[in-house]
Amino acid sequence: MKRKIGILIVSVIFILAGCHSKNEDLISGEDMLELSSTTQQKGVTNIERKLVKEGWIEFESKDLLETKKFLSNALARYHGYVSSDREHKSQGKISRVITIRVPAKDFDHLLNEVSGIAGNLDNKEITLKDVTEEFIDIEARLRTKKELEKRYLNLLDQATNVTEMLEIERELNKLRSEIESVEGRLKYLTNKVSLSTLTVTFYQYVSDDSEFGRRFKHAFSNGIDNFIWFFVFLANIWPFAVIAIVLIAGLKIRKRISKD
């Protein structure tokens, strides 16, 4: 049954293609893709290169807050944004890792500014990936699939029974799923090309007291405070202390007289 339906669809496609030109041959989806890709390859040299640029930079900072403020101001000037911001604390060191997305045309300007405030760089790495060929291939595949989708829609309009309609709709659903996948990949590549990525890692050394040292300092400080408060307490109750001493002394004298 499926074979018969497939033959019917091919026949209808042949008829539809014949309506445009008596001498035009039927082109399958795979043939269309191959033809479209070949046509596009002829004009590769005239197409702007699609480049994905990424960079990593690491340096020591004297003040983490000031460095972060500088990056925020630079991003505002170059219309970039922070895609991730992480802070890590280790023994004697605080590190901050900020991932930045910035328009590709401003990537080098931002990198130069950050390098300028960094002074001595611990690490600097720039990668450039050419995705022109993949970009062209995806666009060609997308055009081919959308053209095939139009043909299926024409077939659907000309279907004469439910069986044909169901078969064509099934193929359409598969094709539309493929189109969405290709469009998603194209959107991803477009984003990577238009916005470059710069990961900035900067750190600051801090004094490292041991846990015992911190506790000892805290306890010593509390001891001093308590000692002061003790004398403050005595100063507040000295009249009662004098009365207590007099009473105790009187009781002792009375007890001694009683024994005599």
C-alpha positions in Angstrom: 0.0 0.0 0.0 2.8 2.5 1.0 4.6 1.6 -2.2 1.5 2.4 -4.3 1.0 5.7 -2.4 4.7 6.6 -2.9 4.3 5.9 -6.6 1.2 8.1 -6.7 3.0 11.0 -5.0 5.9 10.8 -7.4 3.5 10.7 -10.3 1.7 13.8 -9.1 5.0 15.6 -8.6 5.9 14.7 -12.2 2.6 16.1 -13.4 3.0 19.3 -11.4 6.5 19.8 -12.7 5.2 19.3 -16.2 2.8 22.1 -15.8 5.6 24.6 -15.5 7.5 23.2 -18.6 7.0 20.3 -20.8 10.7 19.7 -21.1 11.5 20.1 -17.3 12.5 17.0 -15.6 11.3 16.0 -12.1 13.9 16.8 -9.4 13.9 14.9 -6.2 14.7 16.4 -2.8 18.3 15.1 -2.8 18.9 16.3 -6.4 17.6 19.7 -5.5 19.9 19.9 -2.5 22.9 18.9 -4.6 22.1 21.3 -7.3 21.5 24.2 -4.9 24.7 23.5 -3.1 26.7 23.4 -6.3 25.2 26.7 -7.4 26.1 28.3 -4.1 29.7 27.1 -4.2 30.2 29.1 -7.4 29.7 32.3 -5.6 31.7 31.5 -2.4 34.4 33.9 -3.3 31.9 36.8 -3.4 30.4 36.0 0.0 31.5 37.7 3.2 33.4 35.3 5.4 31.5 34.0 8.5 34.0 33.9 11.4 33.4 32.9 15.0 35.9 34.6 17.3 36.5 33.7 20.9 39.1 34.9 23.4 40.4 34.1 26.9 42.4 36.5 29.1 43.7 36.2 32.7 45.5 38.6 34.9 46.0 39.8 38.5 43.9 42.6 39.8 44.7 45.0 42.7 41.0 45.6 43.3 38.3 43.1 42.1 35.5 45.7 42.4 37.3 48.3 40.4 38.1 45.8 37.7 34.4 44.7 37.5 33.3 48.3 37.4 35.7 49.0 34.5 34.3 46.0 32.6 30.7 47.1 33.1 31.5 50.6 31.7 33.3 49.1 28.7 30.4 46.8 28.0 28.0 49.7 28.0 30.1 51.5 25.4 30.4 48.5 23.1 26.8 47.3 23.6 27.9 44.0 25.1 26.5 41.9 27.9 27.6 39.4 30.6 26.5 35.9 29.9 28.0 34.4 33.1 29.7 35.7 36.2 31.4 33.3 38.7 33.5 33.9 41.8 35.8 31.4 43.3 37.7 31.6 46.7 40.7 29.5 47.4 43.5 29.7 50.0 44.9 33.2 49.8 43.2 34.1 46.5 39.8 35.3 45.2 39.1 34.7 41.5 36.4 36.0 39.3 35.5 34.7 35.8 33.2 36.8 33.6 32.1 35.6 30.2 31.2 38.5 27.8 29.3 38.6 24.5 30.1 41.6 22.4 29.4 42.6 18.8 32.1 41.0 16.6 33.2 44.4 15.2 34.0 45.6 18.7 35.8 42.5 20.0 39.3 43.7 19.4 38.6 47.2 20.9 37.3 45.6 24.1 40.2 43.2 24.3 42.7 46.0 23.9 41.1 48.0 26.7 41.0 45.1 29.1 44.6 44.2 28.2 45.5 47.8 28.9 44.3 47.8 32.5 45.7 44.3 33.1 49.3 45.2 32.7 51.1 41.9 32.8 48.9 39.1 31.4 49.1 35.6 32.8 47.3 34.1 29.8 45.9 35.3 26.5 44.4 33.2 23.8 42.3 34.1 20.7 40.7 31.6 18.4 39.1 32.2 15.0 36.9 29.6 13.3 35.7 30.0 9.7 32.2 28.7 9.4 31.5 30.1 5.9 31.2 26.8 4.2 28.8 25.4 6.9 26.8 28.6 6.7 26.4 28.4 2.9 25.5 24.7 3.1 22.8 25.2 5.8 21.2 28.1 3.9 21.2 26.0 0.7 19.6 23.1 2.6 17.0 25.4 4.1 16.0 26.8 0.7 15.8 23.3 -0.8 13.6 22.0 2.0 11.3 25.1 1.8 10.9 24.6 -1.9 10.1 21.0 -1.3 7.6 22.0 1.3 5.8 24.2 -1.3 5.6 21.3 -3.7 4.1 19.1 -1.0 1.5 21.8 -0.3 0.6 21.9 -3.9 0.2 18.2 -3.9 -2.0 18.4 -0.8 -4.3 20.8 -2.6 -4.6 18.4 -5.5 -5.1 15.2 -3.4 -8.3 13.4 -4.5 -8.8 11.1 -1.5 -8.1 10.8 2.3 -5.3 8.3 1.8 -3.3 10.6 -0.4 -3.9 13.5 2.0 -2.7 11.5 5.0 0.4 10.4 3.2 1.3 13.9 2.1 0.7 15.4 5.5 2.9 12.7 7.1 5.7 13.7 4.7 5.1 17.4 5.4 5.4 16.9 9.1 8.7 15.2 8.7 9.9 17.9 6.4 8.8 20.7 8.7 10.6 19.1 11.6 13.8 19.0 9.5 13.3 22.7 8.5 13.0 23.7 12.2 16.2 21.8 13.0 18.1 23.5 10.1 16.7 26.9 11.1 17.8 26.3 14.7 21.4 25.6 13.6 21.4 28.6 11.3 20.2 30.8 14.1 22.9 29.5 16.4 25.7 30.1 13.8 24.3 33.6 13.1 24.5 34.4 16.8 28.0 33.0 17.2 29.2 35.1 14.2 27.5 38.3 15.1 28.5 38.2 18.8 32.1 37.3 19.8 32.8 35.7 23.2 35.5 37.0 25.6 36.2 35.2 28.9 37.9 37.4 31.4 39.5 35.9 34.5 41.0 38.2 37.1 42.1 37.5 40.7 43.4 39.1 43.8 45.6 37.8 46.6 44.3 38.2 50.1 45.8 37.5 53.6 45.3 34.0 54.6 44.7 33.4 58.3 44.4 29.8 59.5 41.1 28.7 61.1 42.9 28.5 64.5 44.4 31.9 64.1 41.0 33.5 63.3 39.3 31.7 66.3 42.2 32.8 68.6 41.9 36.4 67.5 38.2 36.3 67.9 38.4 34.8 71.4 41.1 37.2 72.5 39.0 40.2 71.3 36.0 38.8 73.2 38.1 38.3 76.3 39.1 41.9 76.3 35.6 43.1 75.8 34.3 40.9 78.6 37.1 42.1 81.0 36.1 45.7 80.3 32.4 45.0 80.8 33.2 43.2 84.1 34.8 46.4 85.5 31.9 48.4 84.1 29.6 46.1 86.0 31.6 46.5 89.3 31.5 50.3 88.8 27.7 50.2 88.6 27.2 48.0 91.8 30.0 49.4 94.1 27.5 50.7 96.7 25.9 47.3 97.0 29.4 45.8 97.3 30.3 48.1 100.2 27.1 47.2 102.0 27.7 43.5 101.5 31.3 43.9 102.9 30.1 45.8 106.0 27.4 43.2 106.6 29.8 40.3 106.3 32.3 42.0 108.6 29.5 42.7 111.2 28.4 39.1 111.2 31.9 37.9 111.8 32.4 40.3 114.7 29.1 39.3 116.2 30.0 35.6 115.9 33.3 36.1 117.6 31.7 38.0 120.5 29.2 35.3 121.0 32.0 32.7 121.3 33.7 34.8 124.0 
